[in-house]
Amino acid sequence: MTIALVYSAAHPMVPPTIFPITPEPTIDECTQNAWHVAPIGSLCLLQTQGDWAPEASITELLEKAAGWRIEYALMKAGALDKMTTSGIALDDTLDTLITEVGQQQLSPDDESTG
């Protein structure tokens, strides 16, 4: 996943904004809450502005962005109807689904190399 990390002049009081570059969500995905992408194309990683602590490390948001990427792949594969509320980085309920979808995506040649 390639991202653009944008800090505003109000940082650290305001969290940085993360834009996915690859994969880039479609316009349709930016207009539906199920994808956790804002209309401007940035990731929605926090439930409320109060979820950001000015002393927080950017690594927490990057972890959530990595989780978003996994959920995005699950959505594209048709394995999910919507992304999780708290984010897959903090929720292990989809671990089995990730394994199942990953195994389905393997080609027969990949399976032999195990």
N, CA, C and O atoms as a Tinker XYZ file with bonds, in Angstrom:
   456  protein
     1  N      0.851000   -1.168000    0.000000    73     2
     2  CA     0.000000    0.000000    0.000000    64     1     3
     3  C      0.897000    1.230000    0.000000    63     2     4     5
     4  O      1.840000    1.324000    0.785000    81     3
     5  N      0.597000    2.159000   -0.876000    73     3     6
     6  CA     1.281000    3.440000   -0.917000    64     5     7
     7  C      0.311000    4.499000   -0.429000    63     6     8     9
     8  O     -0.847000    4.533000   -0.846000    81     7
     9  N      0.789000    5.368000    0.460000    73     7    10
    10  CA    -0.074000    6.414000    1.017000    64     9    11
    11  C      0.602000    7.771000    0.895000    63    10    12    13
    12  O      1.812000    7.878000    0.701000    81    11
    13  N     -0.225000    8.803000    1.017000    73    11    14
    14  CA     0.270000   10.167000    1.199000    64    13    15
    15  C     -0.169000   10.574000    2.597000    63    14    16    17
    16  O     -1.352000   10.496000    2.926000    81    15
    17  N      0.760000   10.999000    3.401000    73    15    18
    18  CA     0.504000   11.397000    4.776000    64    17    19
    19  C      0.590000   12.918000    4.826000    63    18    20    21
    20  O      1.644000   13.493000    4.557000    81    19
    21  N     -0.526000   13.570000    5.172000    73    19    22
    22  CA    -0.595000   15.034000    5.127000    64    21    23
    23  C     -0.816000   15.579000    6.530000    63    22    24    25
    24  O     -1.794000   15.249000    7.200000    81    23
    25  N      0.116000   16.420000    6.955000    73    23    26
    26  CA     0.008000   17.093000    8.245000    64    25    27
    27  C     -0.481000   18.516000    8.011000    63    26    28    29
    28  O      0.027000   19.217000    7.136000    81    27
    29  N     -1.470000   18.942000    8.796000    73    27    30
    30  CA    -1.950000   20.317000    8.693000    64    29    31
    31  C     -1.160000   21.202000    9.651000    63    30    32    33
    32  O     -0.391000   20.715000   10.480000    81    31
    33  N     -1.363000   22.505000    9.523000    73    31    34
    34  CA    -0.708000   23.447000   10.431000    64    33    35
    35  C     -1.182000   23.244000   11.867000    63    34    36    37
    36  O     -0.500000   23.655000   12.806000    81    35
    37  N     -2.336000   22.619000   12.047000    73    35    38
    38  CA    -2.902000   22.407000   13.384000    64    37    39
    39  C     -2.367000   21.147000   14.060000    63    38    40    41
    40  O     -2.743000   20.850000   15.194000    81    39
    41  N     -1.498000   20.407000   13.381000    73    39    42
    42  CA    -0.923000   19.207000   13.989000    64    41    43
    43  C     -0.005000   19.624000   15.136000    63    42    44    45
    44  O      0.758000   20.570000   14.941000    81    43
    45  N     -0.013000   19.021000   16.275000    73    43    46
    46  CA    -0.566000   17.707000   16.589000    64    45    47
    47  C     -1.979000   17.739000   17.168000    63    46    48    49
    48  O     -2.510000   16.690000   17.534000    81    47
    49  N     -2.595000   18.905000   17.260000    73    47    50
    50  CA    -3.947000   18.952000   17.811000    64    49    51
    51  C     -4.947000   18.267000   16.879000    63    50    52    53
    52  O     -5.962000   17.736000   17.330000    81    51
    53  N     -4.659000   18.282000   15.604000    73    51    54
    54  CA    -5.500000   17.636000   14.596000    64    53    55
    55  C     -4.683000   16.488000   13.991000    63    54    56    57
    56  O     -3.509000   16.667000   13.667000    81    55
    57  N     -5.298000   15.317000   13.840000    73    55    58
    58  CA    -4.528000   14.184000   13.310000    64    57    59
    59  C     -4.127000   14.419000   11.856000    63    58    60    61
    60  O     -4.787000   15.167000   11.134000    81    59
    61  N     -3.048000   13.779000   11.437000    73    59    62
    62  CA    -2.702000   13.852000   10.017000    64    61    63
    63  C     -3.764000   13.139000    9.183000    63    62    64    65
    64  O     -4.518000   12.309000    9.690000    81    63
    65  N     -3.806000   13.471000    7.922000    73    63    66
    66  CA    -4.748000   12.852000    6.993000    64    65    67
    67  C     -3.982000   11.856000    6.140000    63    66    68    69
    68  O     -2.881000   12.144000    5.670000    81    67
    69  N     -4.568000   10.689000    5.944000    73    67    70
    70  CA    -3.927000    9.642000    5.147000    64    69    71
    71  C     -4.761000    9.408000    3.888000    63    70    72    73
    72  O     -5.955000    9.117000    3.953000    81    71
    73  N     -4.090000    9.546000    2.740000    73    71    74
    74  CA    -4.712000    9.286000    1.450000    64    73    75
    75  C     -4.093000    8.021000    0.854000    63    74    76    77
    76  O     -2.874000    7.952000    0.697000    81    75
    77  N     -4.912000    7.018000    0.519000    73    75    78
    78  CA    -4.352000    5.838000   -0.154000    64    77    79
    79  C     -4.048000    6.194000   -1.611000    63    78    80    81
    80  O     -4.904000    6.725000   -2.318000    81    79
    81  N     -2.835000    5.901000   -2.050000    73    79    82
    82  CA    -2.437000    6.136000   -3.433000    64    81    83
    83  C     -2.630000    4.848000   -4.237000    63    82    84    85
    84  O     -3.229000    4.853000   -5.312000    81    83
    85  N     -2.113000    3.755000   -3.696000    73    83    86
    86  CA    -2.370000    2.443000   -4.284000    64    85    87
    87  C     -2.700000    1.478000   -3.154000    63    86    88    89
    88  O     -1.875000    1.284000   -2.261000    81    87
    89  N     -3.854000    0.883000   -3.166000    73    87    90
    90  CA    -4.894000    1.061000   -4.170000    64    89    91
    91  C     -5.623000    2.388000   -3.956000    63    90    92    93
    92  O     -5.734000    2.878000   -2.833000    81    91
    93  N     -6.106000    2.946000   -5.037000    73    91    94
    94  CA    -6.877000    4.186000   -4.952000    64    93    95
    95  C     -8.362000    3.843000   -4.999000    63    94    96    97
    96  O     -8.832000    3.258000   -5.975000    81    95
    97  N     -9.100000    4.200000   -3.959000    73    95    98
    98  CA   -10.543000    3.916000   -3.963000    64    97    99
    99  C    -11.243000    4.633000   -5.127000    63    98   100   101
   100  O    -10.860000    5.732000   -5.528000    81    99
   101  N    -12.266000    3.980000   -5.645000    73    99   102
   102  CA   -13.044000    4.575000   -6.733000    64   101   103
   103  C    -13.918000    5.694000   -6.198000    63   102   104   105
   104  O    -14.090000    5.831000   -4.987000    81   103
   105  N    -14.462000    6.485000   -7.090000    73   103   106
   106  CA   -15.375000    7.568000   -6.684000    64   105   107
   107  C    -16.567000    6.984000   -5.941000    63   106   108   109
   108  O    -17.004000    7.542000   -4.934000    81   107
   109  N    -17.094000    5.874000   -6.424000    73   107   110
   110  CA   -18.226000    5.227000   -5.741000    64   109   111
   111  C    -17.868000    4.837000   -4.311000    63   110   112   113
   112  O    -18.680000    5.008000   -3.401000    81   111
   113  N    -16.663000    4.317000   -4.104000    73   111   114
   114  CA   -16.243000    3.901000   -2.769000    64   113   115
   115  C    -16.072000    5.107000   -1.838000    63   114   116   117
   116  O    -16.252000    4.991000   -0.625000    81   115
   117  N    -15.726000    6.259000   -2.409000    73   115   118
   118  CA   -15.564000    7.472000   -1.601000    64   117   119
   119  C    -16.907000    8.068000   -1.173000    63   118   120   121
   120  O    -16.949000    8.966000   -0.332000    81   119
   121  N    -17.989000    7.575000   -1.745000    73   119   122
   122  CA   -19.304000    8.117000   -1.409000    64   121   123
   123  C    -20.133000    7.178000   -0.536000    63   122   124   125
   124  O    -21.280000    7.482000   -0.209000    81   123
   125  N    -19.553000    6.033000   -0.158000    73   123   126
   126  CA   -20.279000    5.055000    0.641000    64   125   127
   127  C    -19.545000    4.810000    1.960000    63   126   128   129
   128  O    -18.352000    4.503000    1.960000    81   127
   129  N    -20.246000    4.942000    3.068000    73   127   130
   130  CA   -19.644000    4.760000    4.396000    64   129   131
   131  C    -19.025000    3.385000    4.591000    63   130   132   133
   132  O    -18.099000    3.235000    5.388000    81   131
   133  N    -19.513000    2.392000    3.885000    73   131   134
   134  CA   -19.037000    1.018000    4.074000    64   133   135
   135  C    -17.543000    0.878000    3.809000    63   134   136   137
   136  O    -16.918000   -0.045000    4.331000    81   135
   137  N    -16.951000    1.770000    3.011000    73   135   138
   138  CA   -15.546000    1.663000    2.613000    64   137   139
   139  C    -14.599000    2.445000    3.516000    63   138   140   141
   140  O    -13.383000    2.300000    3.387000    81   139
   141  N    -15.111000    3.262000    4.419000    73   139   142
   142  CA   -14.294000    4.078000    5.335000    64   141   143
   143  C    -13.335000    5.004000    4.592000    63   142   144   145
   144  O    -12.167000    5.147000    4.954000    81   143
   145  N    -13.867000    5.628000    3.541000    73   143   146
   146  CA   -13.118000    6.613000    2.778000    64   145   147
   147  C    -13.969000    7.881000    2.722000    63   146   148   149
   148  O    -15.158000    7.826000    2.407000    81   147
   149  N    -13.352000    9.016000    3.029000    73   147   150
   150  CA   -14.054000   10.297000    2.988000    64   149   151
   151  C    -14.263000   10.728000    1.532000    63   150   152   153
   152  O    -13.552000   10.261000    0.642000    81   151
   153  N    -15.226000   11.611000    1.285000    73   151   154
   154  CA   -15.464000   12.079000   -0.086000    64   153   155
   155  C    -14.226000   12.661000   -0.773000    63   154   156   157
   156  O    -14.139000   12.624000   -2.001000    81   155
   157  N    -13.278000   13.193000   -0.016000    73   155   158
   158  CA   -12.062000   13.739000   -0.625000    64   157   159
   159  C    -11.019000   12.654000   -0.899000    63   158   160   161
   160  O     -9.961000   12.937000   -1.460000    81   159
   161  N    -11.319000   11.411000   -0.502000    73   159   162
   162  CA   -10.426000   10.294000   -0.768000    64   161   163
   163  C     -9.517000    9.911000    0.388000    63   162   164   165
   164  O     -8.722000    8.980000    0.259000    81   163
   165  N     -9.614000   10.602000    1.506000    73   163   166
   166  CA    -8.791000   10.250000    2.672000    64   165   167
   167  C     -9.446000    9.107000    3.448000    63   166   168   169
   168  O    -10.653000    8.886000    3.354000    81   167
   169  N     -8.629000    8.392000    4.211000    73   167   170
   170  CA    -9.153000    7.286000    5.012000    64   169   171
   171  C     -9.835000    7.801000    6.263000    63   170   172   173
   172  O     -9.370000    8.751000    6.891000    81   171
   173  N    -10.934000    7.172000    6.617000    73   171   174
   174  CA   -11.629000    7.466000    7.874000    64   173   175
   175  C    -11.154000    6.426000    8.887000    63   174   176   177
   176  O    -11.649000    5.299000    8.914000    81   175
   177  N    -10.201000    6.814000    9.709000    73   175   178
   178  CA    -9.586000    5.873000   10.647000    64   177   179
   179  C     -9.994000    6.117000   12.092000    63   178   180   181
   180  O     -9.723000    5.284000   12.957000    81   179
   181  N    -10.631000    7.227000   12.363000    73   179   182
   182  CA   -11.044000    7.569000   13.722000    64   181   183
   183  C    -12.556000    7.750000   13.739000    63   182   184   185
   184  O    -13.129000    8.331000   12.818000    81   183
   185  N    -13.196000    7.250000   14.789000    73   183   186
   186  CA   -14.650000    7.376000   14.907000    64   185   187
   187  C    -15.072000    8.829000   15.119000    63   186   188   189
   188  O    -16.050000    9.299000   14.538000    81   187
   189  N    -14.310000    9.530000   15.967000    73   187   190
   190  CA   -14.600000   10.939000   16.256000    64   189   191
   191  C    -13.276000   11.687000   16.367000    63   190   192   193
   192  O    -12.224000   11.064000   16.503000    81   191
   193  N    -13.318000   13.001000   16.311000    73   191   194
   194  CA   -12.105000   13.795000   16.504000    64   193   195
   195  C    -11.521000   13.527000   17.890000    63   194   196   197
   196  O    -10.308000   13.611000   18.078000    81   195
   197  N    -12.374000   13.205000   18.855000    73   195   198
   198  CA   -11.917000   12.905000   20.209000    64   197   199
   199  C    -11.086000   11.634000   20.312000    63   198   200   201
   200  O    -10.426000   11.402000   21.325000    81   199
   201  N    -11.115000   10.807000   19.266000    73   199   202
   202  CA   -10.320000    9.577000   19.272000    64   201   203
   203  C     -8.834000    9.850000   19.053000    63   202   204   205
   204  O     -8.011000    8.968000   19.294000    81   203
   205  N     -8.478000   11.036000   18.608000    73   203   206
   206  CA    -7.080000   11.395000   18.378000    64   205   207
   207  C     -6.526000   12.075000   19.617000    63   206   208   209
   208  O     -7.131000   13.011000   20.139000    81   207
   209  N     -5.398000   11.614000   20.081000    73   207   210
   210  CA    -4.700000   12.249000   21.198000    64   209   211
   211  C     -3.458000   12.938000   20.632000    63   210   212   213
   212  O     -2.663000   12.291000   19.950000    81   211
   213  N     -3.272000   14.228000   20.894000    73   211   214
   214  CA    -2.127000   14.952000   20.329000    64   213   215
   215  C     -0.777000   14.303000   20.611000    63   214   216   217
   216  O      0.163000   14.460000   19.832000    81   215
   217  N     -0.678000   13.586000   21.703000    73   215   218
   218  CA     0.601000   12.932000   22.029000    64   217   219
   219  C      0.732000   11.558000   21.367000    63   218   220   221
   220  O      1.753000   10.890000   21.528000    81   219
   221  N     -0.281000   11.138000   20.633000    73   219   222
   222  CA    -0.265000    9.817000   20.005000    64   221   223
   223  C      0.792000    9.745000   18.904000    63   222   224   225
   224  O      1.115000   10.738000   18.252000    81   223
   225  N      1.303000    8.562000   18.728000    73   223   226
   226  CA     2.292000    8.315000   17.683000    64   225   227
   227  C      1.581000    8.074000   16.354000    63   226   228   229
   228  O      0.492000    7.502000   16.312000    81   227
   229  N      2.203000    8.509000   15.296000    73   227   230
   230  CA     1.648000    8.268000   13.959000    64   229   231
   231  C      1.570000    6.772000   13.664000    63   230   232   233
   232  O      0.793000    6.349000   12.809000    81   231
   233  N      2.359000    5.984000   14.357000    73   231   234
   234  CA     2.341000    4.541000   14.102000    64   233   235
   235  C      0.970000    3.929000   14.377000    63   234   236   237
   236  O      0.595000    2.938000   13.750000    81   235
   237  N      0.217000    4.517000   15.314000    73   235   238
   238  CA    -1.130000    4.008000   15.579000    64   237   239
   239  C     -2.032000    4.190000   14.356000    63   238   240   241
   240  O     -2.805000    3.297000   14.012000    81   239
   241  N     -1.928000    5.350000   13.705000    73   239   242
   242  CA    -2.730000    5.580000   12.508000    64   241   243
   243  C     -2.237000    4.731000   11.343000    63   242   244   245
   244  O     -3.041000    4.249000   10.545000    81   243
   245  N     -0.944000    4.547000   11.239000    73   243   246
   246  CA    -0.404000    3.717000   10.166000    64   245   247
   247  C     -0.845000    2.263000   10.321000    63   246   248   249
   248  O     -1.121000    1.581000    9.334000    81   247
   249  N     -0.908000    1.794000   11.572000    73   247   250
   250  CA    -1.410000    0.442000   11.829000    64   249   251
   251  C     -2.869000    0.327000   11.379000    63   250   252   253
   252  O     -3.259000   -0.671000   10.773000    81   251
   253  N     -3.665000    1.346000   11.677000    73   251   254
   254  CA    -5.065000    1.336000   11.249000    64   253   255
   255  C     -5.163000    1.403000    9.729000    63   254   256   257
   256  O     -6.032000    0.766000    9.134000    81   255
   257  N     -4.269000    2.176000    9.094000    73   255   258
   258  CA    -4.269000    2.261000    7.628000    64   257   259
   259  C     -3.930000    0.899000    7.010000    63   258   260   261
   260  O     -4.524000    0.508000    6.006000    81   259
   261  N     -2.987000    0.188000    7.601000    73   259   262
   262  CA    -2.640000   -1.152000    7.121000    64   261   263
   263  C     -3.838000   -2.092000    7.284000    63   262   264   265
   264  O     -4.110000   -2.920000    6.415000    81   263
   265  N     -4.542000   -1.956000    8.396000    73   263   266
   266  CA    -5.756000   -2.745000    8.601000    64   265   267
   267  C     -6.827000   -2.398000    7.585000    63   266   268   269
   268  O     -7.536000   -3.276000    7.095000    81   267
   269  N     -6.945000   -1.090000    7.262000    73   267   270
   270  CA    -7.901000   -0.655000    6.234000    64   269   271
   271  C     -7.589000   -1.361000    4.919000    63   270   272   273
   272  O     -8.498000   -1.789000    4.208000    81   271
   273  N     -6.298000   -1.480000    4.598000    73   271   274
   274  CA    -5.907000   -2.117000    3.333000    64   273   275
   275  C     -6.366000   -3.566000    3.286000    63   274   276   277
   276  O     -6.818000   -4.042000    2.245000    81   275
   277  N     -6.253000   -4.266000    4.403000    73   275   278
   278  CA    -6.699000   -5.659000    4.454000    64   277   279
   279  C     -8.216000   -5.731000    4.277000    63   278   280   281
   280  O     -8.720000   -6.555000    3.515000    81   279
   281  N     -8.936000   -4.864000    4.987000    73   279   282
   282  CA   -10.394000   -4.857000    4.857000    64   281   283
   283  C    -10.819000   -4.457000    3.444000    63   282   284   285
   284  O    -11.808000   -4.971000    2.921000    81   283
   285  N    -10.074000   -3.547000    2.832000    73   283   286
   286  CA   -10.365000   -3.134000    1.457000    64   285   287
   287  C    -10.257000   -4.345000    0.521000    63   286   288   289
   288  O    -11.109000   -4.545000   -0.344000    81   287
   289  N     -9.215000   -5.139000    0.700000    73   287   290
   290  CA    -9.039000   -6.343000   -0.111000    64   289   291
   291  C    -10.190000   -7.324000    0.126000    63   290   292   293
   292  O    -10.681000   -7.939000   -0.821000    81   291
   293  N    -10.622000   -7.475000    1.379000    73   291   294
   294  CA   -11.754000   -8.355000    1.685000    64   293   295
   295  C    -13.040000   -7.856000    1.032000    63   294   296   297
   296  O    -13.839000   -8.647000    0.530000    81   295
   297  N    -13.231000   -6.541000    1.041000    73   295   298
   298  CA   -14.414000   -5.953000    0.393000    64   297   299
   299  C    -14.359000   -6.209000   -1.117000    63   298   300   301
   300  O    -15.356000   -6.612000   -1.716000    81   299
   301  N    -13.207000   -5.977000   -1.723000    73   299   302
   302  CA   -13.054000   -6.174000   -3.167000    64   301   303
   303  C    -13.271000   -7.644000   -3.543000    63   302   304   305
   304  O    -13.777000   -7.940000   -4.626000    81   303
   305  N    -12.891000   -8.555000   -2.658000    73   303   306
   306  CA   -13.076000   -9.987000   -2.904000    64   305   307
   307  C    -14.518000  -10.429000   -2.666000    63   306   308   309
   308  O    -14.871000  -11.573000   -2.952000    81   307
   309  N    -15.355000   -9.524000   -2.142000    73   307   310
   310  CA   -16.746000   -9.864000   -1.870000    64   309   311
   311  C    -16.943000  -10.608000   -0.564000    63   310   312   313
   312  O    -18.019000  -11.154000   -0.319000    81   311
   313  N    -15.915000  -10.639000    0.283000    73   311   314
   314  CA   -15.998000  -11.370000    1.543000    64   313   315
   315  C    -16.646000  -10.558000    2.656000    63   314   316   317
   316  O    -17.079000  -11.126000    3.658000    81   315
   317  N    -16.719000   -9.234000    2.498000    73   315   318
   318  CA   -17.355000   -8.347000    3.481000    64   317   319
   319  C    -18.334000   -7.422000    2.774000    63   318   320   321
   320  O    -18.115000   -7.034000    1.626000    81   319
   321  N    -19.430000   -7.066000    3.473000    73   319   322
   322  CA   -20.384000   -6.082000    2.952000    64   321   323
   323  C    -19.998000   -4.670000    3.358000    63   322   324   325
   324  O    -20.317000   -3.702000    2.667000    81   323
   325  N    -19.302000   -4.563000    4.496000    73   323   326
   326  CA   -18.834000   -3.267000    4.989000    64   325   327
   327  C    -17.643000   -3.499000    5.898000    63   326   328   329
   328  O    -17.454000   -4.589000    6.439000    81   327
   329  N    -16.849000   -2.462000    6.054000    73   327   330
   330  CA   -15.680000   -2.560000    6.920000    64   329   331
   331  C    -16.105000   -2.518000    8.381000    63   330   332   333
   332  O    -17.185000   -2.027000    8.708000    81   331
   333  N    -15.251000   -3.036000    9.252000    73   331   334
   334  CA   -15.563000   -3.073000   10.674000    64   333   335
   335  C    -15.563000   -1.663000   11.255000    63   334   336   337
   336  O    -14.902000   -0.766000   10.730000    81   335
   337  N    -16.299000   -1.477000   12.327000    73   335   338
   338  CA   -16.389000   -0.168000   12.967000    64   337   339
   339  C    -15.096000    0.220000   13.650000    63   338   340   341
   340  O    -14.631000    1.350000   13.502000    81   339
   341  N    -14.509000   -0.703000   14.397000    73   339   342
   342  CA   -13.311000   -0.364000   15.173000    64   341   343
   343  C    -12.017000   -0.548000   14.384000    63   342   344   345
   344  O    -10.959000   -0.084000   14.808000    81   343
   345  N    -12.098000   -1.221000   13.244000    73   343   346
   346  CA   -10.900000   -1.468000   12.447000    64   345   347
   347  C    -10.305000   -2.822000   12.755000    63   346   348   349
   348  O    -10.261000   -3.251000   13.908000    81   347
   349  N     -9.858000   -3.473000   11.735000    73   347   350
   350  CA    -9.335000   -4.833000   11.854000    64   349   351
   351  C     -8.055000   -4.886000   12.685000    63   350   352   353
   352  O     -7.724000   -5.931000   13.245000    81   351
   353  N     -7.334000   -3.770000   12.770000    73   351   354
   354  CA    -6.095000   -3.740000   13.559000    64   353   355
   355  C     -6.371000   -3.978000   15.042000    63   354   356   357
   356  O     -5.506000   -4.466000   15.769000    81   355
   357  N     -7.584000   -3.631000   15.486000    73   355   358
   358  CA    -7.943000   -3.785000   16.892000    64   357   359
   359  C     -8.958000   -4.902000   17.124000    63   358   360   361
   360  O     -9.398000   -5.115000   18.254000    81   359
   361  N     -9.329000   -5.609000   16.070000    73   359   362
   362  CA   -10.407000   -6.588000   16.151000    64   361   363
   363  C     -9.967000   -7.872000   15.462000    63   362   364   365
   364  O     -9.703000   -7.870000   14.260000    81   363
   365  N     -9.887000   -8.960000   16.206000    73   363   366
   366  CA    -9.409000  -10.216000   15.627000    64   365   367
   367  C    -10.525000  -11.126000   15.121000    63   366   368   369
   368  O    -10.266000  -12.282000   14.790000    81   367
   369  N    -11.754000  -10.633000   15.055000    73   367   370
   370  CA   -12.869000  -11.490000   14.644000    64   369   371
   371  C    -12.804000  -11.893000   13.170000    63   370   372   373
   372  O    -13.471000  -12.846000   12.767000    81   371
   373  N    -12.023000  -11.194000   12.367000    73   371   374
   374  CA   -11.936000  -11.530000   10.948000    64   373   375
   375  C    -10.690000  -12.338000   10.592000    63   374   376   377
   376  O    -10.447000  -12.604000    9.415000    81   375
   377  N     -9.910000  -12.727000   11.574000    73   375   378
   378  CA    -8.669000  -13.452000   11.302000    64   377   379
   379  C     -8.900000  -14.711000   10.470000    63   378   380   381
   380  O     -8.149000  -14.975000    9.531000    81   379
   381  N     -9.915000  -15.478000   10.798000    73   379   382
   382  CA   -10.220000  -16.698000   10.054000    64   381   383
   383  C    -10.629000  -16.364000    8.628000    63   382   384   385
   384  O    -10.230000  -17.050000    7.687000    81   383
   385  N    -11.426000  -15.309000    8.464000    73   383   386
   386  CA   -11.862000  -14.899000    7.129000    64   385   387
   387  C    -10.666000  -14.475000    6.281000    63   386   388   389
   388  O    -10.606000  -14.798000    5.095000    81   387
   389  N     -9.727000  -13.768000    6.865000    73   387   390
   390  CA    -8.528000  -13.341000    6.136000    64   389   391
   391  C     -7.781000  -14.567000    5.612000    63   390   392   393
   392  O     -7.353000  -14.592000    4.459000    81   391
   393  N     -7.629000  -15.569000    6.452000    73   391   394
   394  CA    -6.943000  -16.793000    6.054000    64   393   395
   395  C     -7.693000  -17.492000    4.927000    63   394   396   397
   396  O     -7.082000  -17.919000    3.948000    81   395
   397  N     -9.010000  -17.611000    5.055000    73   395   398
   398  CA    -9.818000  -18.290000    4.038000    64   397   399
   399  C     -9.730000  -17.577000    2.696000    63   398   400   401
   400  O     -9.503000  -18.214000    1.667000    81   399
   401  N     -9.908000  -16.281000    2.700000    73   399   402
   402  CA    -9.866000  -15.516000    1.445000    64   401   403
   403  C     -8.470000  -15.570000    0.845000    63   402   404   405
   404  O     -8.316000  -15.696000   -0.370000    81   403
   405  N     -7.460000  -15.476000    1.687000    73   403   406
   406  CA    -6.088000  -15.567000    1.196000    64   405   407
   407  C     -5.815000  -16.898000    0.516000    63   406   408   409
   408  O     -5.156000  -16.944000   -0.523000    81   407
   409  N     -6.315000  -17.970000    1.092000    73   407   410
   410  CA    -6.114000  -19.289000    0.498000    64   409   411
   411  C     -6.881000  -19.420000   -0.819000    63   410   412   413
   412  O     -6.401000  -20.064000   -1.751000    81   411
   413  N     -8.061000  -18.817000   -0.901000    73   411   414
   414  CA    -8.847000  -18.853000   -2.134000    64   413   415
   415  C     -8.150000  -18.071000   -3.246000    63   414   416   417
   416  O     -8.276000  -18.421000   -4.420000    81   415
   417  N     -7.424000  -17.027000   -2.890000    73   415   418
   418  CA    -6.761000  -16.186000   -3.882000    64   417   419
   419  C     -5.491000  -16.817000   -4.441000    63   418   420   421
   420  O     -4.984000  -16.387000   -5.477000    81   419
   421  N     -4.974000  -17.845000   -3.752000    73   419   422
   422  CA    -3.757000  -18.508000   -4.229000    64   421   423
   423  C     -4.050000  -19.298000   -5.498000    63   422   424   425
   424  O     -5.095000  -19.937000   -5.616000    81   423
   425  N     -3.140000  -19.249000   -6.423000    73   423   426
   426  CA    -3.276000  -20.088000   -7.626000    64   425   427
   427  C     -2.758000  -21.476000   -7.277000    63   426   428   429
   428  O     -2.061000  -21.628000   -6.274000    81   427
   429  N     -3.080000  -22.500000   -8.080000    73   427   430
   430  CA    -2.569000  -23.852000   -7.805000    64   429   431
   431  C     -1.035000  -23.895000   -7.734000    63   430   432   433
   432  O     -0.480000  -24.665000   -6.951000    81   431
   433  N     -0.349000  -23.082000   -8.538000    73   431   434
   434  CA     1.117000  -23.049000   -8.500000    64   433   435
   435  C      1.617000  -22.528000   -7.151000    63   434   436   437
   436  O      2.608000  -23.023000   -6.613000    81   435
   437  N      0.910000  -21.511000   -6.603000    73   435   438
   438  CA     1.308000  -20.948000   -5.308000    64   437   439
   439  C      1.116000  -21.947000   -4.180000    63   438   440   441
   440  O      1.911000  -21.988000   -3.241000    81   439
   441  N      0.055000  -22.759000   -4.266000    73   439   442
   442  CA    -0.229000  -23.709000   -3.200000    64   441   443
   443  C      0.867000  -24.756000   -3.080000    63   442   444   445
   444  O      1.155000  -25.230000   -1.981000    81   443
   445  N      1.484000  -25.122000   -4.206000    73   443   446
   446  CA     2.511000  -26.161000   -4.147000    64   445   447
   447  C      3.793000  -25.673000   -3.485000    63   446   448   449
   448  O      4.591000  -26.477000   -3.004000    81   447
   449  N      3.998000  -24.337000   -3.459000    73   447   450
   450  CA     5.201000  -23.806000   -2.836000    64   449   451
   451  C      4.987000  -23.509000   -1.374000    63   450   452   453
   452  O      5.949000  -23.249000   -0.652000    81   451
   453  N      3.706000  -23.543000   -0.904000    73   451   454
   454  CA     3.271000  -23.444000    0.431000    64   453   455
   455  C      3.867000  -22.557000    1.356000    63   454   456
   456  O      3.453000  -22.504000    2.514000    81   455
